[in-house]
Amino acid sequence: MTATARRAQFLRESVLSASPERLVTMMYDRLTLDLERAATAATEGDRGATSLHAGHAQDILAELMSSLDLSFWDGAKNLFGLYTYLLTETMAATVELDAARLAACRAHVAELRDAWHGALHEVDVEARGIPAPARTVGPRGDLGIA
């Protein structure tokens, strides 16, 4: 088995064995990477690579949109609206080879990715029975960790 085949098998098994929460973080990781690659390609004027990476990003956004339960929580409709905006922006930026718009989309996605990774970490900590650190107010009134 070649190194490429082993890597593909490992990735496939990672996805198949991941929890739903972990799958979402994996999607955000890849979405961030795709948007970064699309922006780089657009900067270089490479329409084919821009389309390839932005197209994969659009596929991920479509999957996130289709899997979002709009009745589950109040913020779901806002998140759906953000996904719609990102999908529209990546399409327009791809047509126009607009690296700045793709980079702006990436920045939005990076914030979501970081929030999901933080939430996943909290879930992992709770699942292991490790108490979260106590929050305290520091001498300047800032929130600290005890």
Legacy VTK file of the C-alpha trace (Angstrom):
# vtk DataFile Version 3.0
C-alpha trace
ASCII
DATASET POLYDATA
POINTS 146 float
0.000 0.000 0.000
1.412 3.392 -0.984
1.759 6.304 1.417
-1.054 8.137 -0.383
-3.356 5.138 -0.074
-2.529 4.750 3.640
-3.253 8.439 4.213
-6.577 8.169 2.370
-7.525 5.093 4.401
-6.601 6.840 7.661
-8.676 9.907 6.747
-11.639 7.762 5.738
-11.492 5.820 9.013
-11.112 9.060 11.001
-14.279 10.450 9.455
-16.254 7.226 9.872
-15.342 6.885 13.546
-15.741 10.560 14.525
-18.532 11.814 16.751
-21.018 14.272 15.186
-19.379 17.124 17.110
-15.940 16.129 15.861
-17.255 15.857 12.296
-18.401 19.479 12.455
-14.976 20.638 13.639
-13.348 18.607 10.870
-15.622 20.288 8.338
-14.749 23.733 9.669
-11.039 22.878 9.565
-11.285 21.822 5.935
-13.530 24.774 5.038
-10.937 27.158 6.470
-8.166 25.434 4.512
-10.173 25.468 1.267
-10.910 29.185 1.585
-7.254 29.909 2.338
-6.161 27.925 -0.714
-8.819 29.599 -2.889
-7.676 33.064 -1.785
-4.043 32.198 -2.523
-4.970 30.865 -5.947
-7.044 33.977 -6.689
-4.094 36.168 -5.705
-1.957 34.219 -8.178
-4.632 34.573 -10.876
-5.137 30.806 -11.063
-8.809 30.501 -11.978
-8.772 26.685 -12.050
-7.312 26.283 -8.556
-9.544 29.054 -7.206
-12.604 27.259 -8.590
-11.450 23.892 -7.281
-10.849 25.051 -3.688
-13.795 27.452 -3.543
-16.034 24.747 -5.019
-15.032 22.350 -2.261
-15.681 25.092 0.303
-19.132 25.611 -1.217
-19.831 21.872 -0.956
-18.963 21.986 2.750
-21.135 25.053 3.305
-24.025 23.296 1.550
-23.562 20.255 3.794
-23.475 22.447 6.927
-26.647 24.174 5.746
-28.479 20.912 5.013
-27.558 19.393 8.364
-28.575 22.424 10.438
-31.798 21.874 12.394
-33.484 25.280 12.301
-35.918 24.292 15.066
-33.245 23.157 17.516
-32.151 26.560 18.878
-32.932 30.219 18.370
-29.577 31.057 16.751
-29.891 28.418 14.033
-31.634 30.781 11.625
-28.862 33.339 12.048
-26.226 30.680 11.454
-28.100 29.543 8.349
-28.111 33.158 7.172
-24.351 33.364 7.701
-23.828 30.142 5.741
-25.986 31.576 2.929
-23.924 34.773 2.924
-20.648 32.806 2.854
-21.901 30.608 0.026
-22.943 33.642 -2.026
-19.687 35.454 -1.313
-17.492 32.504 -2.249
-19.367 32.100 -5.516
-19.014 35.779 -6.427
-15.392 35.911 -5.304
-14.583 32.867 -7.420
-16.090 34.410 -10.543
-14.265 37.689 -9.902
-11.008 36.092 -8.639
-11.389 38.298 -5.556
-8.843 37.106 -2.996
-9.892 39.735 -0.433
-13.487 38.478 -0.364
-12.322 34.890 -0.029
-10.013 35.932 2.815
-12.909 37.727 4.524
-15.002 34.549 4.260
-12.116 32.588 5.722
-11.934 34.991 8.680
-15.631 34.428 9.445
-15.221 30.673 9.186
-12.105 30.737 11.386
-14.134 32.351 14.181
-16.790 29.649 13.900
-14.113 26.950 13.746
-12.454 28.258 16.898
-15.801 28.393 18.714
-16.590 24.789 17.730
-13.150 23.607 18.799
-13.646 25.347 22.156
-17.063 23.762 22.596
-15.705 20.343 21.644
-12.940 20.755 24.196
-15.527 21.569 26.878
-17.543 18.468 25.929
-14.391 16.336 26.098
-13.477 17.779 29.499
-16.971 17.147 30.878
-17.044 13.620 29.437
-13.839 12.796 31.285
-15.269 14.163 34.536
-12.627 16.859 34.839
-14.091 19.947 36.489
-13.750 23.159 34.482
-11.512 25.791 36.119
-13.347 28.252 38.346
-13.759 31.734 36.949
-12.719 34.602 39.164
-12.697 38.354 38.885
-9.177 39.726 38.814
-7.909 42.896 40.524
-8.743 45.016 37.467
-12.245 43.582 37.180
-11.242 41.224 34.367
-12.415 37.659 34.205
-9.642 35.248 35.091
-9.117 31.599 35.728
-8.482 30.394 39.258
LINES 1 147
146 0 1 2 3 4 5 6 7 8 9 10 11 12 13 14 15 16 17 18 19 20 21 22 23 24 25 26 27 28 29 30 31 32 33 34 35 36 37 38 39 40 41 42 43 44 45 46 47 48 49 50 51 52 53 54 55 56 57 58 59 60 61 62 63 64 65 66 67 68 69 70 71 72 73 74 75 76 77 78 79 80 81 82 83 84 85 86 87 88 89 90 91 92 93 94 95 96 97 98 99 100 101 102 103 104 105 106 107 108 109 110 111 112 113 114 115 116 117 118 119 120 121 122 123 124 125 126 127 128 129 130 131 132 133 134 135 136 137 138 139 140 141 142 143 144 145
